[in-house]
């Protein structure tokens, strides 16, 4: 049985990518010699659902789910800004920039989560908190390094970076290569265009 790694996500505008790049460069400057894997800015996206291993035979059903859930919503706008970390800023493992969005985003994500669970993909354990991952602190980081990341998060403020229209949702294949993950869009579902 042929299997791929895949996730469902939303792209962000090149303008916001550029602003995120500025944030990432500044964080890298402040966190020199700290083991953090930085996400290349062109690969930053808003993940709605990480599927993991997907059987090729499930792709059509996944496309149908995404199309059904996405096409019933109108285009909407998201705002990006504010730096944070999971699980907490004091114990940072994943560095992110927050996304503020109207209820449509939660509605789409929730429906996709429920419908993909019917195909056997695990439901999300945590409530959906939209964010853009910009870096991951290495599991090998020691307590001093973790403390340094926490201090930088406390001292470096990231304000409003911009707004972006959400017009489509993608099913993306992720190929893990030595140089990092390579993403390929397999399917795109468009939201209903309004007057925007």
N, C-alpha and C positions, 0 to 999 in steps of 0.2 A: 504494500500500500504506500503510495507516494504522499509524503507529508512536507508541509512548509511551515515556517514560523510567520505569524501574521498578527496585525493589530488594526484597529479602526481609529482613524484620527482626522483632525482638521488642520489644514495648513494655516500659517500666519503670513501676514503681508511682508513684503521685502523691507518696508519702512520699519516695521517692528523688529524684524530680524536684525537690521542694522543697529537699532537701539540696544537690542539684547547683546549684540557683539561688543558694544561699548562697555556694557555692564560686565560681561565675561572677561574682557581684557583687563578692566580695573580690578576685578576679583583675583585674576591670575597674578597681577602685580602685587596685590596685598597678601596673597597666599603663596608666594614663591617658596619652593622646597617643601610644600605640603602636598602629600599624595592625593590629588584630586583628578579624576578622569573628566575632562571638560567635553561637553557635547558640541561638536562643530555646529556653528549657527545655522547652516543650511539644513541640518537634520532636526532642528528643534520644531516640535509640533505639539498640538494639544491632543493627547491620547484620550479617547472615549472608552476604549476597551482593548486590553491586551489579551489576545486569544491564545497565544502560545502555539503549540503544534496544531496544525489544521490539516485534515485530510483533504486532498484535492477533490474528492467526491462531495465534500461539504461546501465547496466554493459557491455553487449556484444558489444553494439555500441561504448562505450568508449574504450574497448579493441581493436576494429577494427581501431579506429582513431589513438590510440597510436602506434599500430603495423605498420600502413601505414606510419605515419610520421617519425617514428624512423628507420624503416628498410631501408629507402632510404638514410641514412647517414652512413658514416664510423666512426669507433672508433676515438675519439679525446682526447686531453689532456687539462685539466684545471689547473690553478695555483691559489693558495690560499694565501692570506696575506693582511695586512692593515686593521686596526680597524676603524669602523665608527658607525654612529647612524642615525636612522630615527626619526622624519623628518629632523633634523639637529643635529650636534654635540653640539650646544648650547641649543637645546631643545630635549634632548635625550629621546626616548620612547622605541625604539628597538635597541639593541646593536648587531652589526654584524661584521663578517670578510668578506672582499670582495673576489669575484671570478673573475679571468680574464679567458676568454675563446675565442676560435676562433668563426667565424661567424656561424658555424654549430649549436652552442647552441642556439643562437638567432633565427635561422631559425626553429629549432624544436619547441621551445617555442611559437613562433609566429603562426606556423601552428596549433599547438594543441589549442591555444587560439581561433583561428578563427573557427576551426572545432567543438570544444566543444560549442561555442556560438550558432552554428546551432541546438544544442540539448537543448538550453535554459539556458546554464550557462553563467553568465555575463562576458563580456570582461573585461580585466584588464584596469583600468583607467590610471595607471601610466605606463610609458615605462619600459620594463623589465630591472632590474638591479640585476644581479645574486649575491647572498650573502648567507651566512650561519648565521642564527640567533643563538646567544649564550645566550641572556638574554633579558627580557622585564621589563622595569621600571614600578613599580606599578602605577596605576592611582591615588592612594592615596598619592603618594610622594609629599612632599611640595617643595616650591621654593628653600629652602636651600639644600635639598637633590638632587634636579635636578641640581643645580649649582655644587654640589660636583661631580656628575657623569660627567658633562661637563668638569670640571677641570681635572679629571682623564683621560678622553679621549684626552685632549690636551697634557697631560704630559707622557702618556704611549704609546710608539711606538711599533707596531707589524709589523715586516718585513715579508719577504717571508717565508711561513710555509711549502711549498712543492707543488708538482704537483701530479695529479691523473688522470688515464685514465678513460674516460667515455665509458663504454661498454654496458650499458643497462639503461632503463627508467622503472619506476615502477608505477603501480596504487596501492595506499595504503589506507587501511581502518583505520580510527582513532576512537578508542573507548575512550571516556572521562570517566576516573575512578577517585575516590577520591585521589589516589596516583599519578595522572597524566595520560596523554594520552598513550594508548597502540596501537602500530602500527602493522598492519598485511598486508603483501604484497598479493594482490589479483591477480595481473597479471604483467608479466615482458616481455618487448619487447627488443630484442637485436639489437645493431647497427651492421653494417657489419664489420667483422674483417678484418684488413689489415695485414701488416707484423709486427705490434706491439706485 
